[in-house]
């Protein structure tokens, strides 16, 4: 090998070694870059990590038990106003009568959306939710300025010769009456039983009442009516708890006429005129005696005429109402009914101004 070739070979060898060294150095730099650096973002101080935990990574138990700073106290959500719930489709009278409930069945009336109807599975279930309200708003022997206790209500029912099931077959109240009941409950500090509490939530969630700083208030011109599913008599009691199909149909129609009275101004005014002008004083006296025998408060003239229209015109079950029971001839009762319907104004079913139930 000549010296020139040897020199060239040495130069090539030095360049090769230099290239290998450069590659190794570059590789070392890359490896060092991948390693976490002390004091850098990947190695934040422990105190900083504790100050900013990730809620998504924390277990549910830790989130529930973690204490909050004094400046941010935990606030319990209000339970007085229920969250809006999807509303059931309104039901026609025929649909109400075709179905039977095993629990509370709640919906608007298709023919009059200002009326909320509740079908209870039994008279006992209805009584537990509604009887205390009925005593306050309608019964002659109950106080008008306070809600009865359980023992007082039981005594009132016993004096009437009823039990909690037969005290009422159905119920009807307008928004003002409902709000009055709950205002007195609050004023007295009177506890509500579970069905009464559930009723309160139903009335709020369906918009009959609204919760305000001053308490529950009626919303618009609305009413609630109730009736029950069919049930047999209890042979162990002296009163008749039977609700057959005929009685159920009659109770529903009777209560719906009250709903119409509360929510249709022209119909209500027609009933007032009919009571004062079409009925004679003797006929009004007969109706008052009949209603007093059922325990209604005779001093409430609006209650008298409201019940009179419902019994005279909307109670087809003769076991509940008939001419003989009220003390007038059958022909006289038939003539009153004819006059009532013949004189009914064309606008009898127009809603109150501004009383539309939006989205209900």
Buried (B, 14 or more C-beta within 10 A) or exposed (E): EEEEEEEEEEEEEEEEEEEEEEEEEEEEEEEEEEEEEEEEEEEEEEEEEEEEEEEEEEEEEEEEEEEEEEEEEEEEEEEEBBEEEEBEEBBEBEEBBEEEBEEBBBBBBBBBBBBBBBBBBBBBBBBBBBBBBBBBBBBBEBEEEBBBEEEBBBEBBEEBEBBBBBBBBBBBBBBBBBBBBBBBBEEEEBEBEEBBEBBBBBBBBBBBBBBEEEBBBBBBBBBBBBBBBEBEEBEEEEEEBBBBEBBBBBBBBBBBBBBBBBBBBBBBEBBBEBBEEEBEEEBBEBBBEBBEEBBBBEEBBEBBBBBBBBBBBBBEBEEBBBBEBBEBEEEBBEEBEEEBEEEBEEEBBEBBEEBEBEEB
